[in-house]
Amino acid sequence: MSTIIDLADYRDVTPKLPEIRMPEDGFLALGLSLCGESATEDDLVNAHKWFSLAALRGSRQARVHRLELSGRLNGEQIARAQSEAREFAISRV
């Protein structure tokens, strides 16, 4: 017997209620706090790192912010942010 799967059952299931906190929310909040108009180069690199870590945990919003932020960074800065994110993730395993 075959089962028909309704694709509507697989839409975005990210919790929307403010009281439900996902693990990546802290990483996303850190990134957002660092990437304002007056952010330094180091702040932007760190924001990219936190967005990357949140994205690794499934945050779609972090992926969007990281993409937008990438337009403000050069290749060397992005590489540094990725390296720092990797080091952080490895140190937490």
C-alpha positions as a Markdown table, in Angstrom:
| # | Residue | x | y | z |
|---|---|---|---|---|
| 1 | Met | 0.0 | 0.0 | 0.0 |
| 2 | Ser | 1.5 | 3.4 | -1.0 |
| 3 | Thr | 1.2 | 6.5 | 1.1 |
| 4 | Ile | 0.6 | 9.9 | -0.4 |
| 5 | Ile | 2.6 | 12.6 | 1.2 |
| 6 | Asp | 1.1 | 16.0 | 1.3 |
| 7 | Leu | 3.9 | 18.5 | 0.7 |
| 8 | Ala | 2.2 | 21.1 | 2.9 |
| 9 | Asp | 3.2 | 18.9 | 5.8 |
| 10 | Tyr | 6.8 | 19.7 | 5.0 |
| 11 | Arg | 6.7 | 23.5 | 4.8 |
| 12 | Asp | 8.9 | 25.6 | 7.1 |
| 13 | Val | 8.5 | 24.3 | 10.6 |
| 14 | Thr | 10.6 | 26.9 | 12.3 |
| 15 | Pro | 8.9 | 28.0 | 15.5 |
| 16 | Lys | 7.4 | 31.5 | 15.2 |
| 17 | Leu | 6.4 | 32.0 | 18.8 |
| 18 | Pro | 8.8 | 34.2 | 20.8 |
| 19 | Glu | 8.8 | 31.9 | 23.8 |
| 20 | Ile | 10.2 | 29.1 | 21.7 |
| 21 | Arg | 13.9 | 29.5 | 21.5 |
| 22 | Met | 16.0 | 27.5 | 19.1 |
| 23 | Pro | 19.7 | 26.9 | 19.8 |
| 24 | Glu | 20.8 | 29.1 | 16.9 |
| 25 | Asp | 18.9 | 32.1 | 18.2 |
| 26 | Gly | 21.8 | 33.2 | 20.4 |
| 27 | Phe | 24.2 | 33.0 | 17.5 |
| 28 | Leu | 21.8 | 35.0 | 15.3 |
| 29 | Ala | 21.4 | 37.6 | 18.0 |
| 30 | Leu | 25.2 | 37.9 | 18.4 |
| 31 | Gly | 25.6 | 38.4 | 14.7 |
| 32 | Leu | 22.8 | 41.1 | 14.5 |
| 33 | Ser | 24.3 | 43.0 | 17.5 |
| 34 | Leu | 27.7 | 43.2 | 15.7 |
| 35 | Cys | 26.8 | 44.3 | 12.2 |
| 36 | Gly | 25.3 | 47.8 | 12.6 |
| 37 | Glu | 26.2 | 50.9 | 10.6 |
| 38 | Ser | 29.2 | 51.8 | 12.9 |
| 39 | Ala | 30.6 | 48.2 | 13.0 |
| 40 | Thr | 34.3 | 47.8 | 12.7 |
| 41 | Glu | 36.0 | 45.3 | 10.4 |
| 42 | Asp | 36.5 | 42.9 | 13.3 |
| 43 | Asp | 32.8 | 43.3 | 14.3 |
| 44 | Leu | 31.7 | 42.4 | 10.7 |
| 45 | Val | 34.0 | 39.3 | 10.6 |
| 46 | Asn | 32.6 | 38.2 | 14.0 |
| 47 | Ala | 29.0 | 38.8 | 12.8 |
| 48 | His | 29.7 | 36.6 | 9.7 |
| 49 | Lys | 31.1 | 33.9 | 12.0 |
| 50 | Trp | 28.0 | 33.9 | 14.2 |
| 51 | Phe | 25.6 | 34.0 | 11.2 |
| 52 | Ser | 27.5 | 31.0 | 9.8 |
| 53 | Leu | 27.2 | 29.0 | 13.1 |
| 54 | Ala | 23.4 | 29.8 | 13.2 |
| 55 | Ala | 23.1 | 28.8 | 9.6 |
| 56 | Leu | 24.8 | 25.5 | 10.4 |
| 57 | Arg | 22.1 | 24.9 | 12.9 |
| 58 | Gly | 19.4 | 25.5 | 10.4 |
| 59 | Ser | 18.6 | 29.2 | 10.7 |
| 60 | Arg | 17.3 | 30.5 | 7.4 |
| 61 | Gln | 17.3 | 34.1 | 8.7 |
| 62 | Ala | 21.0 | 33.8 | 9.5 |
| 63 | Arg | 21.7 | 32.6 | 5.9 |
| 64 | Val | 20.1 | 35.7 | 4.6 |
| 65 | His | 22.0 | 38.0 | 6.9 |
| 66 | Arg | 25.2 | 36.3 | 6.1 |
| 67 | Leu | 24.7 | 36.7 | 2.4 |
| 68 | Glu | 23.9 | 40.4 | 2.9 |
| 69 | Leu | 26.9 | 40.9 | 5.1 |
| 70 | Ser | 29.2 | 39.2 | 2.6 |
| 71 | Gly | 28.7 | 42.3 | 0.3 |
| 72 | Arg | 30.4 | 44.4 | 3.0 |
| 73 | Leu | 33.4 | 42.0 | 3.3 |
| 74 | Asn | 36.3 | 41.1 | 1.1 |
| 75 | Gly | 37.4 | 37.5 | 0.4 |
| 76 | Glu | 40.1 | 37.6 | 3.1 |
| 77 | Gln | 37.6 | 38.7 | 5.7 |
| 78 | Ile | 35.1 | 36.1 | 4.7 |
| 79 | Ala | 37.8 | 33.4 | 4.9 |
| 80 | Arg | 38.8 | 34.6 | 8.3 |
| 81 | Ala | 35.2 | 34.5 | 9.5 |
| 82 | Gln | 34.8 | 31.0 | 8.1 |
| 83 | Ser | 38.0 | 29.8 | 9.8 |
| 84 | Glu | 36.8 | 31.3 | 13.1 |
| 85 | Ala | 33.4 | 29.6 | 12.8 |
| 86 | Arg | 35.1 | 26.3 | 12.0 |
| 87 | Glu | 37.4 | 26.6 | 15.0 |
| 88 | Phe | 34.5 | 27.5 | 17.3 |
| 89 | Ala | 32.4 | 24.5 | 16.0 |
| 90 | Ile | 35.3 | 22.1 | 16.4 |
| 91 | Ser | 36.1 | 23.3 | 20.0 |
| 92 | Arg | 32.5 | 22.6 | 21.0 |
| 93 | Val | 32.4 | 19.0 | 19.8 |
